[in-house]
Amino acid sequence: MVHTSGSLVSVGALVGDQARAAMLLQLMDGRAYTAMELARVAGVTPQTASTHLRRLIEGDLLVAIPQGRHRYHRLASTEVADMLEGILRVADRTPSCTAAASRSMPALREARSCYRHLAGVHAVAITDRLLQTGHLLPRDGYWQVTLEGAEFLKTLGQPLAEVLQRPATSKPARYCRGCLDCTERRPHLAGLVGEAMLDSFVKNDWLRRVDGRRELRLTPPGREALWKWFGLVT
């Protein structure tokens, strides 16, 4: 694929608007939202939000999903989420990624969604343990889940078991990889395996989502589980 400066300028213009940036950051939690919900997040009128959303869809950054009387919007792909996360790391100016914000919002630093997978202090600690035990092996551009690792991860929840029972995809990095955590500056688990881990933890009630926010709350059963399965004191 040949890239041009024009394509970079086009994407930069889409992401660089304050209202559109606010919407994109909201969608980094991996969920889908209506235009009205995203208008409130961005602090603009519904009409203005619709214009912004149309531009983001035309730019292949978002997709719209009709459902009943509503249209829900989400990020178009994991590649878009990866791009946004990369921009956050470089810019280091957003609430989720600044040192000042990490001090003022410790809950967000501890556990949050990074698109569809888990990020923050707990995510990095879990990933460290999986690497230390040899359940994950770093490869060139992706992480390999070992046989022992797959058996261990299957015990943590049905979503993980379902993903690990399927054949690995033709794109190893989509299946399992590291993602540099923008507050901890070390990798956490991403890819289909990382997404299934977050789904499993939420389904087990180890983590609870916070409406309209990327923050995830660790429950008392979750604290017990992190100690039992990973030896982590929280």
C-alpha positions as CSV (number, residue, x, y, z in Angstrom):
1,M,0.0,0.0,0.0
2,V,1.3,3.4,-1.0
3,H,0.8,6.2,1.6
4,T,0.8,9.9,0.7
5,S,1.2,13.0,2.7
6,G,-2.4,13.8,1.6
7,S,-3.8,10.8,3.4
8,L,-1.9,11.7,6.6
9,V,-3.2,15.2,6.4
10,S,-6.8,13.9,5.9
11,V,-6.7,11.7,9.0
12,G,-5.0,14.4,11.0
13,A,-7.7,16.9,10.1
14,L,-10.4,14.4,11.2
15,V,-8.7,13.6,14.5
16,G,-7.5,17.2,15.2
17,D,-10.9,18.7,15.8
18,Q,-11.7,19.1,19.5
19,A,-15.3,17.8,19.3
20,R,-14.4,14.8,17.1
21,A,-11.4,14.0,19.3
22,A,-13.8,13.9,22.4
23,M,-16.1,11.5,20.5
24,L,-13.2,9.3,19.5
25,L,-11.8,9.2,23.0
26,Q,-15.2,8.1,24.3
27,L,-15.4,5.4,21.7
28,M,-12.1,4.0,22.9
29,D,-14.0,2.1,25.6
30,G,-15.0,-0.3,22.8
31,R,-18.7,0.3,23.1
32,A,-21.2,1.9,20.6
33,Y,-23.0,5.2,21.2
34,T,-25.8,7.2,19.7
35,A,-25.3,10.6,18.1
36,M,-27.1,12.2,21.1
37,E,-24.8,10.5,23.6
38,L,-21.7,11.6,21.7
39,A,-23.1,15.1,21.4
40,R,-23.2,15.3,25.2
41,V,-19.7,14.0,25.4
42,A,-18.4,16.6,22.9
43,G,-20.5,19.5,24.3
44,V,-22.1,20.2,20.9
45,T,-25.6,20.2,19.5
46,P,-27.1,17.0,18.1
47,Q,-27.0,18.6,14.6
48,T,-23.3,19.5,14.9
49,A,-22.6,16.0,16.3
50,S,-24.3,14.4,13.3
51,T,-22.1,16.5,10.9
52,H,-18.9,15.4,12.8
53,L,-20.0,11.8,12.8
54,R,-20.7,11.8,9.1
55,R,-17.2,13.0,8.4
56,L,-15.7,10.4,10.7
57,I,-17.7,7.7,8.9
58,E,-16.7,9.0,5.5
59,G,-13.1,8.9,6.7
60,D,-13.4,5.2,7.6
61,L,-12.7,6.0,11.3
62,L,-16.2,5.1,12.5
63,V,-19.0,2.8,11.4
64,A,-22.7,3.3,12.1
65,I,-24.9,0.4,13.1
66,P,-28.7,0.8,12.7
67,Q,-30.8,-0.8,15.4
68,G,-34.5,0.0,15.7
69,R,-35.0,3.8,15.8
70,H,-31.4,4.5,16.6
71,R,-28.0,4.4,14.9
72,Y,-25.1,3.4,17.1
73,H,-21.5,4.5,16.3
74,R,-18.3,2.7,17.1
75,L,-14.7,2.7,15.9
76,A,-14.3,1.1,12.5
77,S,-11.5,-1.3,13.5
78,T,-8.8,-2.2,15.9
79,E,-6.4,-0.4,13.6
80,V,-8.2,2.8,14.3
81,A,-8.0,2.1,18.0
82,D,-4.3,1.4,17.7
83,M,-3.8,4.6,15.8
84,L,-5.6,6.7,18.5
85,E,-3.7,5.0,21.3
86,G,-0.5,5.7,19.5
87,I,-1.4,9.4,19.1
88,L,-2.2,9.5,22.9
89,R,1.2,8.2,23.7
90,V,3.0,10.7,21.5
91,A,0.9,13.7,22.5
92,D,0.8,12.8,26.2
93,R,-1.7,15.5,26.7
94,T,-5.0,13.7,27.3
95,P,-6.6,13.1,30.7
96,S,-6.0,9.4,30.5
97,C,-2.3,9.7,29.8
98,T,-0.8,12.6,31.7
99,A,1.2,12.2,34.9
100,A,-1.0,14.9,36.5
101,A,-4.2,13.1,35.5
102,S,-2.8,9.8,36.7
103,R,-2.4,11.4,40.2
104,S,-5.8,13.1,40.1
105,M,-7.7,10.0,38.7
106,P,-6.0,7.0,40.3
107,A,-9.0,4.8,39.5
108,L,-8.5,5.4,35.8
109,R,-4.9,4.6,36.0
110,E,-5.6,1.4,38.0
111,A,-8.0,-0.1,35.5
112,R,-9.6,1.1,32.3
113,S,-10.6,-0.1,28.9
114,C,-8.2,0.4,26.0
115,Y,-10.7,-0.1,23.2
116,R,-11.8,-3.7,23.9
117,H,-9.0,-4.8,26.2
118,L,-7.9,-4.1,29.7
119,A,-5.3,-1.3,30.5
120,G,-3.8,0.2,33.5
121,V,-1.8,-0.9,36.6
122,H,-3.6,-4.2,37.0
123,A,-3.4,-5.1,33.3
124,V,0.3,-4.5,33.2
125,A,0.8,-6.6,36.4
126,I,-1.3,-9.5,35.0
127,T,0.7,-9.3,31.7
128,D,4.0,-9.3,33.6
129,R,3.0,-12.5,35.4
130,L,1.8,-14.2,32.2
131,L,5.2,-13.4,30.6
132,Q,7.2,-14.4,33.7
133,T,5.5,-17.8,33.9
134,G,6.0,-18.5,30.2
135,H,2.3,-18.6,29.4
136,L,3.0,-15.9,26.8
137,L,6.1,-15.7,24.7
138,P,7.1,-12.5,22.8
139,R,7.7,-13.0,19.1
140,D,8.4,-10.7,16.3
141,G,5.3,-8.5,16.1
142,Y,3.1,-10.7,18.2
143,W,2.9,-12.8,21.4
144,Q,2.5,-16.6,21.3
145,V,0.1,-18.3,23.8
146,T,1.9,-21.5,24.9
147,L,-0.1,-24.7,25.5
148,E,0.3,-24.3,29.2
149,G,-0.8,-20.7,28.9
150,A,-3.9,-21.6,26.9
151,E,-4.9,-24.2,29.5
152,F,-4.4,-21.7,32.3
153,L,-6.3,-18.8,30.6
154,K,-9.2,-21.1,29.7
155,T,-9.9,-21.5,33.5
156,L,-10.4,-17.7,33.8
157,G,-13.7,-17.5,32.0
158,Q,-15.9,-18.7,29.1
159,P,-15.0,-15.9,26.6
160,L,-11.3,-16.8,27.0
161,A,-12.1,-20.5,26.7
162,E,-14.0,-19.9,23.5
163,V,-11.2,-17.8,21.9
164,L,-8.5,-20.3,22.9
165,Q,-10.4,-23.3,21.6
166,R,-10.6,-21.7,18.1
167,P,-7.7,-21.9,15.7
168,A,-5.4,-18.9,15.8
169,T,-6.1,-16.4,13.1
170,S,-3.9,-15.9,10.0
171,K,-2.8,-12.6,11.6
172,P,-0.9,-13.5,14.8
173,A,-0.8,-9.9,16.0
174,R,-4.6,-9.7,15.8
175,Y,-4.8,-12.9,17.9
176,C,-2.4,-11.9,20.7
177,R,0.1,-9.0,21.1
178,G,1.3,-6.4,23.5
179,C,0.0,-2.9,23.6
180,L,2.1,-0.2,25.2
181,D,0.2,1.1,28.2
182,C,0.1,4.9,28.0
183,T,0.2,5.5,31.8
184,E,2.5,2.6,32.8
185,R,4.8,2.8,29.8
186,R,4.9,-1.0,29.7
187,P,2.9,-3.5,27.6
188,H,-0.5,-4.9,28.5
189,L,-2.3,-7.8,26.7
190,A,-4.2,-6.9,23.5
191,G,-5.6,-8.7,20.5
192,L,-8.5,-11.3,20.6
193,V,-7.0,-12.9,23.7
194,G,-6.8,-9.5,25.5
195,E,-10.3,-8.7,24.5
196,A,-11.6,-12.1,25.8
197,M,-9.7,-11.6,29.1
198,L,-11.6,-8.3,29.7
199,D,-14.9,-9.9,28.7
200,S,-14.2,-12.8,31.1
201,F,-13.3,-10.5,34.0
202,V,-16.5,-8.5,33.5
203,K,-18.6,-11.6,33.1
204,N,-17.1,-13.0,36.3
205,D,-17.9,-9.7,38.1
206,W,-14.2,-9.2,38.8
207,L,-14.4,-5.8,37.0
208,R,-17.4,-3.5,36.6
209,R,-17.8,-0.9,33.8
210,V,-18.6,2.7,34.7
211,D,-21.3,4.2,32.5
212,G,-20.0,6.6,30.0
213,R,-16.4,6.2,31.1
214,R,-13.3,4.1,30.3
215,E,-12.8,3.5,34.0
216,L,-13.2,-0.1,35.2
217,R,-13.7,-0.9,38.9
218,L,-12.1,-3.9,40.6
219,T,-14.6,-5.7,42.8
220,P,-13.9,-7.6,46.1
221,P,-14.2,-10.9,44.2
222,G,-11.9,-9.4,41.6
223,R,-9.3,-8.7,44.2
224,E,-9.5,-12.2,45.5
225,A,-9.2,-13.6,41.9
226,L,-6.1,-11.5,41.2
227,W,-4.4,-13.0,44.3
228,K,-5.6,-16.5,43.6
229,W,-4.7,-16.7,39.9
230,F,-1.8,-14.2,39.6
231,G,-0.5,-13.7,43.1
232,L,-1.2,-10.0,42.9
233,V,-2.0,-8.0,46.0
234,T,-4.3,-5.0,45.2
